[in-house]
Amino acid sequence: MRTGRRRIAHVTGLESLGEPRDGGADRDGVEGSGPAAYRGRMWMVELGFEPAPERLAARPAHRELLSELHAAGTVRMAGPFADDSGAVIVLDTADPREVLANDPYFTTPGVTVVSVREWRPFLT
């Protein structure tokens, strides 16, 4: 594990995220209209990768799950960094804990959840 980085086991509490809430009209008073409309809260999940055969073996199932979540509107975009040192997943959900808890990839050796941060885009 990299210094200063937390495995998902330490992230699942996500106390710093506060309580889940619905999307609300907290984005300049606009909800469900225009190109910036989104359903819940937007989150950026940053992953760090280390060489591990388990990570590569688990990746196809992880990508399949992300594709299903994308079709459902929960995952807005996802992909690895060009150097394959990690990845970013953008979630549209009131609470990212459910997504993180339901994908075993996040606890796979070689995958570290670096950060989970709420994101408030103004352009989409």
JOWOCOR-V158516 format. One record per pair of residues at least 24 apart in sequence whose C-alpha atoms are under 10 Angstrom apart, sorted by sequence separation. I is the first residue (numbers start at 0). J is the second residue. D is the distance in whole Angstrom. If there is no record, write none. Layout:
I:J:D
I:J:D
This chain:
74:98:9
85:109:10
86:110:10
73:98:9
85:110:8
87:112:10
84:110:10
85:111:9
86:112:10
87:113:10
89:115:10
91:117:10
85:112:9
86:113:10
87:114:10
88:115:10
89:116:10
90:117:9
91:118:10
85:113:9
87:115:10
89:117:10
90:118:9
89:118:9
68:98:9
48:79:9
41:73:9
42:74:10
43:75:10
45:77:10
47:79:9
48:80:10
41:74:10
42:75:10
43:76:10
44:77:9
46:79:9
47:80:10
50:83:10
65:98:9
38:72:9
39:73:9
41:75:9
43:77:10
45:79:10
46:80:10
49:83:9
50:84:9
64:98:10
37:72:9
38:73:9
48:83:7
49:84:7
37:73:10
47:83:9
48:84:5
49:85:8
47:84:6
48:85:5
64:101:9
65:102:9
37:75:10
46:84:8
47:85:4
48:86:8
64:102:8
46:85:5
47:86:7
6:46:10
45:85:7
46:86:5
47:87:9
64:104:10
5:46:10
6:47:10
45:86:6
46:87:6
61:102:7
4:46:10
5:47:10
44:86:8
45:87:5
46:88:8
60:102:9
61:103:8
62:104:9
4:47:8
44:87:6
45:88:7
60:103:9
61:104:6
43:87:7
44:88:5
45:89:9
60:104:8
61:105:9
43:88:6
44:89:6
59:104:10
1:47:9
42:88:8
43:89:5
44:90:8
57:103:8
58:104:7
0:47:10
1:48:10
42:89:6
43:90:6
57:104:6
0:48:10
1:49:9
41:89:7
42:90:5
43:91:9
56:104:10
57:105:10
0:49:8
41:90:6
42:91:7
55:104:10
58:107:10
40:90:8
41:91:5
42:92:8
54:104:7
57:107:7
39:90:9
40:91:6
41:92:6
42:93:9
44:95:9
53:104:9
54:105:9
56:107:10
57:108:10
39:91:6
40:92:5
41:93:8
42:94:9
43:95:9
54:106:9
55:107:10
38:91:6
39:92:5
40:93:5
41:94:9
42:95:7
54:107:6
55:108:10
37:91:7
38:92:7
39:93:5
40:94:7
41:95:9
53:107:7
54:108:6
55:109:9
37:92:9
38:93:8
39:94:8
40:95:9
44:99:9
52:107:10
53:108:6
54:109:6
55:110:10
51:107:9
52:108:8
53:109:7
54:110:7
51:108:6
52:109:8
53:110:9
50:108:9
51:109:5
46:105:8
49:108:8
50:109:6
51:110:9
48:108:9
49:109:5
50:110:9
48:109:5
49:110:7
47:109:8
48:110:5
49:111:8
46:109:10
47:110:6
48:111:6
46:110:7
47:111:5
48:112:9
46:111:6
47:112:6
48:113:10
45:111:9
46:112:5
47:113:6
45:112:6
46:113:5
47:114:9
44:112:7
45:113:5
46:114:7
22:91:9
44:113:8
45:114:5
46:115:9
22:92:8
23:93:10
44:114:6
45:115:7
21:92:9
22:93:6
43:114:8
44:115:5
45:116:9
20:92:9
21:93:6
42:114:10
43:115:6
44:116:7
19:92:9
20:93:6
21:94:9
42:115:7
43:116:5
44:117:9
19:93:6
20:94:8
42:116:6
43:117:6
44:118:10
18:93:9
19:94:5
41:116:9
42:117:4
43:118:6
18:94:8
19:95:9
41:117:6
42:118:5
43:119:10
17:94:9
19:96:9
40:117:7
41:118:5
42:119:8
16:94:8
40:118:8
41:119:6
42:120:10
16:95:9
40:119:8
41:120:8
16:96:9
13:94:10
13:95:9
13:96:7
37:120:10
11:95:9
12:96:8
35:119:10
36:120:10
11:96:6
35:120:7
36:121:9
10:96:9
11:97:9
35:121:6
36:122:10
37:123:10
34:121:9
35:122:6
36:123:9
11:99:7
34:122:7
35:123:5
7:96:10
10:99:9
11:100:7
34:123:6
10:100:10
33:123:10
7:99:8
8:100:9
7:100:8
26:119:8
26:120:9
27:121:10
26:121:9
7:103:10
7:104:10
8:105:9
7:105:6
8:106:7
6:105:8
7:106:6
16:115:8
6:106:7
7:107:9
15:115:10
16:116:8
6:107:9
15:116:9
16:117:8
6:108:9
10:112:8
13:115:8
6:109:10
7:110:9
8:111:10
9:112:9
10:113:9
6:110:8
7:111:7
8:112:9
10:114:9
5:110:10
6:111:5
7:112:6
10:115:8
5:111:6
6:112:6
7:113:9
4:111:7
5:112:6
6:113:8
7:114:10
0:108:9
1:109:10
4:112:7
5:113:6
6:114:10
0:109:8
4:113:5
5:114:8
0:110:9
1:111:8
3:113:8
4:114:8
0:111:7
1:113:9
